[in-house]
Each structure stands twice: as structure tokens, then as C-alpha cells.
């Protein structure tokens, strides 16, 4: 069951509301109005497998003597 941000068009309150199913009528928790608009949330991405900042793709602080780290600007292993 997703939680969405909604803004009430009547009172202006922004609230996080749990949406149980698409058939439910969403109401503003502040004034009870059904005149609410779902807001677009920014996506959040956490990358767990990338290189450590300041290091090459193989974990060294300096470039390797042989490719993939020795040429170009990006890691070729990814």
C-alpha cells in the first residue's frame, strides 16, 4: 500500500496519505475535502555497487597501469 503526498485544493494543506486501493476516495485530513491533488514525488536512488569517491573502479587511489582504468574517463568494467 503506497503512501502519496496530496495537496488539498481547498485549504492548501499538504499531507502524506496511505492509499489502500485505487477505488478509495482520498480526503484531506485537515478539512475533510475530497478536492485533493496528488503531488509528484522526486525519485530517490541509492547506488550500492559503485566505486568509492576518489578511487578508481578497482578501488585504487591512482590509475592502474593497464586498462580499464588507465585510459578514458569512465570505468569500462561497469
C-alpha positions in Angstrom: 0.0 0.0 0.0 1.7 3.2 -1.2 1.9 6.5 0.7 1.5 9.5 -1.5 1.7 13.3 -0.9 -1.5 15.1 -1.6 -2.3 18.8 -1.6 -5.8 20.0 -0.6 -7.1 22.5 -3.2 -9.5 24.0 -0.6 -7.3 24.6 2.5 -3.8 24.2 0.9 -2.6 21.5 3.4 0.0 19.0 2.1 -0.3 15.6 3.7 1.0 12.1 3.3 -1.9 9.7 2.8 -1.9 5.9 2.7 -3.8 4.7 -0.4 -5.3 1.3 0.3 -6.7 0.8 -3.3 -7.4 3.0 -6.3 -11.2 3.0 -5.6 -10.8 4.8 -2.2 -11.9 8.4 -2.1 -9.0 10.5 -0.7 -9.9 13.1 1.8 -7.9 16.0 3.3 -7.1 15.1 6.9 -7.3 18.8 7.8 -10.7 19.9 6.4 -12.2 16.7 5.1 -12.4 17.9 1.5 -12.2 15.4 -1.4 -10.8 18.2 -3.6 -7.2 16.9 -3.3 -4.4 16.6 -5.9 -1.7 14.0 -5.8 1.8 15.6 -5.9 4.7 14.2 -8.0 7.4 13.0 -5.7 11.1 13.2 -6.6 12.7 9.8 -7.2 15.5 8.7 -4.9 18.2 6.3 -5.9 20.9 4.8 -3.7 23.7 3.2 -5.5 25.4 0.4 -3.6 27.8 -1.1 -6.1 29.7 1.9 -7.3 33.3 2.8 -6.7 34.3 4.8 -3.6 34.7 8.5 -4.4 38.3 9.4 -5.2 39.1 5.9 -6.2 39.3 4.0 -9.5 36.8 1.2 -10.4 39.1 -1.4 -8.9 39.5 0.6 -5.6 42.9 2.1 -6.1 43.6 5.8 -5.5 45.8 6.1 -8.6 45.1 4.8 -12.1 46.1 1.3 -13.0 49.0 0.5 -15.3 46.7 -1.4 -17.6 43.1 -0.8 -18.8 40.3 -0.4 -17.9 41.5 2.4 -15.5 44.5 3.6 -17.5 42.6 5.2 -20.4 39.5 7.3 -20.9 37.3 9.0 -18.3 34.9 6.2 -17.4 35.3 2.7 -16.0 34.8 0.1 -18.6 34.0 -2.7 -16.1 30.6 -1.3 -15.3 
